[in-house]
């Protein structure tokens, strides 16, 4: 297999922003959307960075996403809001709604925002890091198009429905949880297919409901499994968490839930009926001084992190991880060496360059 090409993060960011502009997205929104994609690439979450650009291009070109949305608050209290995203890029609507949640937290102590009529919003971790930068505890979650079977089910009914929570620290790095509620994110299956590699057992089933290690069998009519996979390994917990994310993101906001969420791929058919508007997100922000002294909180988070790192390592491992460690390590490495782009993704970028007239290099 051909080796991955490497691009400077700044170059990929400028390319993405220019492509969005060429497709009618206003300058500020184009740069914001590129920020979210770039965050995924820099943090090593390759399935949600430039690898996703082709799908955004397809959806914008087909008129399935509004390039110039005017999101608006349709219901509000001092600490809560529901936002209609006007069918805009989730990469634009999400950051705006997250900003509302953080601003409400600044005023009221906490802020909670449900969003409907939006689209795929990138990595959930991007949003909680914005809260952490302001000294807030951040929450972010979204539902997504169906790709996950319910426990003991054999067809796609739920999305990968990720959730992220970020806790600010003092001298130590923040604790940043960013996870799908499925055994693995959908994009990782695509990454294994591009690499020509088998997926681990327990990630997916084929179209008949049998466990598979063939990424193509999952993509062609199969389904991902909930976090934990089987009942004996805690699959009911991942399934339950996915339902909770779906309710907070979609049912609470008035978006499409479960199998009725619209697909994030131009080639996939729309669900047989609609039960709401677009996809849904949910953001939260909590001001620490609404609960206790922030310096004391951050000092205890520091102590918590150091205590975990001091735990006895399992044989053959570097020792206990703290949520956010792999992403921070990837960020340090990629700042030095650039962003690796798989051959299939690189080909997509060249095709986007040809279609839009935006130079890649």
C-alpha positions as CSV (number, residue, x, y, z in Angstrom):
1,X,0.0,0.0,0.0
2,X,1.2,3.5,-0.8
3,X,2.5,5.6,2.1
4,X,0.6,8.5,3.5
5,X,1.5,12.0,2.3
6,X,2.2,14.7,4.9
7,X,0.9,18.2,4.8
8,X,1.5,21.1,7.2
9,X,-1.6,21.7,9.3
10,X,-1.7,25.3,8.3
11,X,-1.8,24.4,4.6
12,X,-4.7,21.9,5.1
13,X,-6.5,24.5,7.1
14,X,-6.2,27.1,4.4
15,X,-7.2,24.6,1.7
16,X,-10.4,23.7,3.6
17,X,-11.3,27.3,4.3
18,X,-10.8,28.2,0.6
19,X,-12.9,25.3,-0.5
20,X,-15.8,26.3,1.8
21,X,-15.6,29.8,0.5
22,X,-15.7,28.6,-3.1
23,X,-18.9,26.8,-2.2
24,X,-20.6,29.9,-1.0
25,X,-19.7,29.8,2.7
26,X,-19.0,33.3,4.1
27,X,-15.4,34.1,5.0
28,X,-15.8,33.9,8.8
29,X,-17.8,30.8,8.7
30,X,-15.4,29.1,6.2
31,X,-12.5,29.7,8.6
32,X,-14.5,28.5,11.6
33,X,-15.5,25.3,9.7
34,X,-11.8,24.8,8.8
35,X,-10.8,25.3,12.5
36,X,-13.0,22.4,13.5
37,X,-11.7,20.1,10.8
38,X,-8.1,21.1,11.6
39,X,-8.6,20.4,15.3
40,X,-9.4,16.8,14.4
41,X,-6.3,16.4,12.2
42,X,-4.0,18.0,14.7
43,X,-5.3,15.8,17.6
44,X,-4.9,12.6,15.6
45,X,-8.6,12.0,15.0
46,X,-8.1,11.3,11.3
47,X,-11.6,10.1,10.6
48,X,-13.1,13.6,11.3
49,X,-10.6,16.0,9.7
50,X,-9.8,16.5,6.0
51,X,-11.0,13.0,5.4
52,X,-14.5,14.4,5.8
53,X,-14.1,17.3,3.5
54,X,-15.3,15.4,0.4
55,X,-18.6,14.7,2.1
56,X,-19.2,18.3,3.0
57,X,-18.3,19.3,-0.5
58,X,-20.8,16.8,-1.9
59,X,-23.6,17.9,0.4
60,X,-23.0,21.6,-0.2
61,X,-22.8,21.1,-4.0
62,X,-26.0,19.2,-4.0
63,X,-27.8,21.9,-2.0
64,X,-28.4,19.5,1.0
65,X,-26.7,22.0,3.4
66,X,-27.3,25.7,3.6
67,X,-24.0,27.6,3.1
68,X,-25.3,30.8,4.6
69,X,-27.4,29.8,7.6
70,X,-29.0,32.2,10.1
71,X,-29.2,30.2,13.3
72,X,-31.7,31.5,15.7
73,X,-32.8,30.9,19.3
74,X,-36.4,29.6,19.3
75,X,-36.9,29.0,23.0
76,X,-34.9,30.4,25.9
77,X,-34.5,30.8,29.7
78,X,-31.6,32.4,31.6
79,X,-29.6,29.2,31.5
80,X,-31.0,27.3,28.6
81,X,-31.8,27.7,24.9
82,X,-33.0,25.8,21.9
83,X,-31.4,26.8,18.6
84,X,-32.6,26.2,15.0
85,X,-29.5,25.8,12.9
86,X,-31.2,26.7,9.6
87,X,-29.8,23.6,8.0
88,X,-26.2,25.0,8.1
89,X,-22.9,23.3,8.4
90,X,-22.7,21.7,11.9
91,X,-19.1,23.0,11.8
92,X,-20.6,26.5,11.9
93,X,-23.8,26.0,13.8
94,X,-22.1,24.0,16.6
95,X,-19.6,26.6,17.6
96,X,-22.2,29.3,17.6
97,X,-24.5,27.3,19.9
98,X,-21.6,26.3,22.1
99,X,-20.8,30.0,22.5
100,X,-24.4,30.6,23.7
101,X,-24.0,27.9,26.3
102,X,-20.7,29.3,27.5
103,X,-22.1,32.9,27.6
104,X,-25.1,31.7,29.6
105,X,-22.8,29.9,32.1
106,X,-20.9,33.1,32.6
107,X,-24.1,34.9,33.5
108,X,-26.2,32.2,35.2
109,X,-23.7,29.7,36.5
110,X,-24.6,27.0,33.9
111,X,-25.7,27.1,30.3
112,X,-27.4,24.3,28.3
113,X,-28.2,24.5,24.6
114,X,-30.1,22.0,22.4
115,X,-29.8,22.4,18.7
116,X,-32.0,21.1,15.8
117,X,-31.9,21.5,12.0
118,X,-28.1,21.1,11.8
119,X,-25.6,18.8,10.3
120,X,-22.4,16.8,11.3
121,X,-20.4,19.0,13.7
122,X,-16.9,17.4,13.6
123,X,-15.2,16.2,16.8
124,X,-17.0,16.7,20.0
125,X,-13.8,17.4,21.8
126,X,-13.4,20.7,19.9
127,X,-16.3,22.2,21.8
128,X,-15.3,21.2,25.3
129,X,-11.8,22.5,24.8
130,X,-13.3,25.9,24.0
131,X,-15.1,25.8,27.4
132,X,-12.0,24.6,29.2
133,X,-10.1,27.6,27.7
134,X,-12.6,29.8,29.6
135,X,-12.2,27.9,32.8
136,X,-15.5,26.2,32.4
137,X,-16.5,22.5,32.5
138,X,-17.7,21.8,29.0
139,X,-20.2,19.2,27.6
140,X,-20.8,18.4,23.9
141,X,-22.8,15.6,22.2
142,X,-24.6,15.0,19.0
143,X,-26.7,12.3,17.3
144,X,-25.8,11.1,13.9
145,X,-27.1,9.0,11.0
146,X,-27.9,5.4,11.7
147,X,-24.9,3.0,11.7
148,X,-25.1,1.2,15.0
149,X,-27.3,-1.8,15.9
150,X,-29.1,-1.8,19.2
151,X,-28.0,-4.5,21.7
152,X,-29.2,-7.9,20.3
153,X,-30.4,-6.1,17.1
154,X,-29.1,-6.9,13.6
155,X,-29.8,-3.6,11.7
156,X,-28.7,0.0,12.0
157,X,-30.9,2.1,14.3
158,X,-28.7,4.5,16.1
159,X,-25.8,6.8,15.3
160,X,-22.3,6.7,16.9
161,X,-23.7,9.5,19.0
162,X,-20.4,10.9,20.6
163,X,-20.1,12.6,23.9
164,X,-17.3,14.8,25.2
165,X,-16.7,16.3,28.7
166,X,-13.8,18.6,29.5
167,X,-12.5,19.6,33.0
168,X,-10.0,22.4,33.5
169,X,-6.9,21.8,35.6
170,X,-4.2,24.0,37.1
171,X,-0.7,22.9,36.3
172,X,-1.6,19.6,34.7
173,X,-3.3,19.3,31.3
174,X,-7.1,19.3,31.4
175,X,-9.1,16.1,31.5
176,X,-10.8,15.8,28.1
177,X,-13.1,12.8,27.4
178,X,-14.1,12.5,23.8
179,X,-15.7,9.2,22.8
180,X,-18.3,7.6,20.5
181,X,-21.0,5.5,22.2
182,X,-20.4,2.8,19.7
183,X,-17.5,0.4,19.9
184,X,-15.7,2.6,17.4
185,X,-16.5,5.7,15.3
186,X,-17.8,5.0,11.7
187,X,-14.9,6.9,10.2
188,X,-12.5,4.4,11.7
189,X,-14.1,1.6,9.7
190,X,-13.5,3.7,6.5
191,X,-9.9,4.3,7.6
192,X,-9.3,0.6,7.9
193,X,-10.9,0.0,4.5
194,X,-8.6,2.6,3.0
195,X,-5.6,0.9,4.6
196,X,-6.8,-2.5,3.4
197,X,-6.7,-3.9,7.0
198,X,-9.1,-6.0,9.0
199,X,-11.0,-4.4,11.8
200,X,-10.8,-5.8,15.3
201,X,-13.4,-8.4,16.4
202,X,-16.3,-6.9,18.3
203,X,-16.5,-3.7,16.3
204,X,-19.2,-4.6,13.8
205,X,-21.6,-7.2,12.4
206,X,-22.4,-8.0,8.7
207,X,-25.8,-7.6,7.0
208,X,-27.0,-10.9,8.5
209,X,-26.0,-9.9,12.1
210,X,-22.9,-12.0,12.3
211,X,-19.7,-10.6,13.8
212,X,-17.2,-9.5,11.2
213,X,-13.6,-8.3,10.9
214,X,-14.2,-7.2,7.2
215,X,-14.7,-3.4,7.1
216,X,-16.5,-3.7,3.8
217,X,-19.0,-6.2,5.3
218,X,-19.9,-3.5,7.8
219,X,-20.1,-0.7,5.3
220,X,-22.1,-2.7,2.8
221,X,-25.2,-3.4,4.9
222,X,-23.7,-4.3,8.2
223,X,-23.7,-2.3,11.4
224,X,-21.4,-1.1,14.2
225,X,-21.9,-2.4,17.7
226,X,-22.5,-0.4,20.8
227,X,-19.6,0.4,23.1
228,X,-18.9,-2.8,24.9
229,X,-20.1,-5.0,22.0
230,X,-21.9,-7.9,23.6
231,X,-24.0,-8.0,26.8
232,X,-21.3,-9.9,28.6
233,X,-18.8,-7.1,27.9
234,X,-21.1,-4.2,28.8
235,X,-22.8,-3.6,25.4
236,X,-26.0,-2.6,27.2
237,X,-24.1,0.3,28.8
238,X,-22.9,1.7,25.5
239,X,-26.4,1.2,24.0
240,X,-28.0,3.0,26.9
241,X,-25.6,5.9,26.7
242,X,-26.2,6.2,22.9
243,X,-30.0,6.5,23.7
244,X,-29.3,9.2,26.3
245,X,-27.3,11.2,23.8
246,X,-30.0,10.8,21.2
247,X,-32.7,12.1,23.5
248,X,-30.7,15.1,24.7
249,X,-29.5,16.0,21.2
250,X,-32.6,15.2,19.1
251,X,-35.8,14.6,21.1
252,X,-35.2,17.5,23.4
253,X,-34.3,19.9,20.5
254,X,-36.9,18.7,17.9
255,X,-34.3,17.1,15.6
256,X,-34.6,13.6,13.9
257,X,-33.8,10.8,16.3
258,X,-32.6,7.2,16.0
259,X,-33.0,5.7,12.5
260,X,-34.6,8.9,11.1
261,X,-31.5,11.0,11.4
262,X,-30.5,12.2,7.9
263,X,-27.4,10.5,6.4
264,X,-23.9,12.2,6.3
265,X,-23.2,10.9,2.8
266,X,-24.6,11.9,-0.5
267,X,-24.8,8.3,-1.7
268,X,-27.0,7.2,1.2
269,X,-30.7,7.3,0.9
270,X,-32.8,9.5,3.2
271,X,-34.9,7.8,5.9
272,X,-38.4,6.7,5.0
273,X,-39.9,9.5,7.2
274,X,-38.9,12.6,9.1
275,X,-39.7,13.0,12.8
276,X,-38.0,16.4,13.3
277,X,-35.6,18.8,11.7
278,X,-32.1,17.7,10.6
279,X,-29.6,16.4,13.1
280,X,-29.3,17.6,16.8
281,X,-26.6,18.7,19.1
282,X,-26.5,19.4,22.9
283,X,-23.9,21.6,24.6
284,X,-23.4,22.4,28.3
285,X,-21.1,24.7,30.2
286,X,-20.6,25.0,34.0
287,X,-19.0,27.8,35.8
288,X,-16.9,26.2,38.6
289,X,-17.3,29.1,41.0
290,X,-21.0,28.4,41.0
291,X,-20.1,25.2,42.9
292,X,-16.8,25.8,44.7
293,X,-13.6,27.8,44.6
294,X,-12.1,27.4,41.1
295,X,-8.5,27.3,42.4
296,X,-9.3,24.5,44.9
297,X,-11.1,22.6,42.1
298,X,-8.2,22.9,39.7
299,X,-5.7,21.9,42.4
300,X,-7.7,18.7,43.1
301,X,-7.9,17.9,39.4
302,X,-4.1,18.2,39.3
303,X,-3.9,15.9,42.3
304,X,-6.3,13.5,40.6
305,X,-4.3,13.4,37.4
306,X,-1.0,12.8,39.2
307,X,-2.5,10.1,41.4
308,X,-3.7,8.3,38.3
309,X,-0.4,8.6,36.6
310,X,1.4,7.2,39.6
311,X,-0.7,4.0,39.5
312,X,1.1,0.7,38.9
313,X,1.3,0.1,35.1
314,X,-0.1,-3.0,33.5
315,X,2.6,-5.3,32.1
316,X,3.8,-4.2,28.7
317,X,2.2,-0.8,28.9
318,X,3.6,2.7,29.5
319,X,1.2,3.2,32.4
320,X,-2.3,4.6,33.0
321,X,-3.7,7.1,30.5
322,X,-5.7,10.2,31.4
323,X,-8.4,11.1,29.0
324,X,-7.0,13.5,26.4
325,X,-3.4,12.0,26.6
326,X,-3.4,10.4,23.1
327,X,-4.7,13.5,21.5
328,X,-2.2,15.7,23.2
329,X,0.6,13.4,22.1
330,X,-0.6,13.4,18.5
331,X,-0.8,17.2,18.6
332,X,2.8,17.5,19.7
333,X,4.0,15.1,17.1
334,X,2.0,16.6,14.2
335,X,3.0,20.1,15.1
336,X,6.6,18.9,14.5
337,X,6.0,16.5,11.5
338,X,2.8,17.6,9.8
339,X,-0.5,15.9,9.2
340,X,-0.3,12.4,7.6
341,X,-3.0,11.9,4.9
342,X,-3.8,8.4,3.6
343,X,-3.5,7.9,-0.2
344,X,-7.3,7.6,-0.7
345,X,-7.9,10.9,1.2
346,X,-5.1,12.6,-0.7
347,X,-6.8,11.5,-3.9
348,X,-10.1,13.0,-2.6
349,X,-8.3,16.3,-1.9
350,X,-6.8,16.4,-5.4
351,X,-10.3,15.8,-6.8
352,X,-11.8,18.5,-4.7
353,X,-9.0,20.8,-5.9
354,X,-9.9,20.0,-9.5
355,X,-13.6,20.5,-8.9
356,X,-13.3,23.8,-7.1
357,X,-10.2,25.3,-8.6
358,X,-8.6,25.7,-5.1
359,X,-4.9,24.8,-5.2
360,X,-3.9,22.1,-2.8
361,X,-0.1,22.8,-2.9
